[in-house]
Amino acid sequence: MEKEIKAVAYARVSSKEQAEKELSIPAQLEAIRNYCKQKGWKLVHEYIDAGKSAKTDERPEFQRMVAMAKRPNRGFDAIIVHKIDRFSRNRDDHVIYKALLKKLGVTVYSLTEQTDPETPHGFLLEGIMEVISEFYNMNLKNETMKGMKENAKRGYHNGGQAPYGFRVSRIKDKGGKLRTIWVLGSSEEVDTIRRIFNLYVRENKGYKAIVNILNNENNH
């Protein structure tokens, strides 16, 4: 009698990807459940990292899944992901964790990029897709950084809380697109910033001296 394959699902989505419906957690899990039904495999558990990056040390459910795989009574033989990049976008992680899981008798399957990792061709194809995934991630970071630098050069806000003495406002650029910029905050905060500048530049005061002066002025 053929052994029944027991599988677990692993689904992940980063904060930036949550708006993309095809990458949503429910979409990933539904596809994995259907995949297991078609294969006749028993899905015994679902591990979910929502709003997490692809870094393995920042994904608690991924780490819990790997820790469970190390147990003699783990209860599963396969890990199913929607796409290879859901497992990781780092080539080293693929090599290290898949090798570890293989020694433990656990195989990782991608239902979107279906390969047979036990064959030479499948091994090669899977490796190529892992490298492409990491390339995409690296390129995306570079393009995002370039965009943020250009945005800053034009005087636009890249996100986060405005510094003391400023507040965030919205304007329309030449193309009519809404942009976020910094504008001066309350007169009290602006006066404080100017006071700090004068103390540091014109009176040659250090950080600690400036803090003491401002605290003493506020106490009087």
Secondary structure, DSSP 8 states (H G I E B T S, - for coil): -----EEEEEEEE-GGGTT-GGGSHHHHHHHHHHHHHHHT-EEEEEEEEET--S-GGG-HHHHHHHHHHTSTT---SEEEESSHHHH-S-HHHHHHHHHHHHHTT-EEEESSS---TTSHHHHHHHHHHHHHHHHHHHHHHHHHHHHHHHHHHTT---SS---TTEEEEEEE-TTS-EEEEEEE--HHHHHHHHHHHIIIIIS---HHHHHHHHHHHHH-
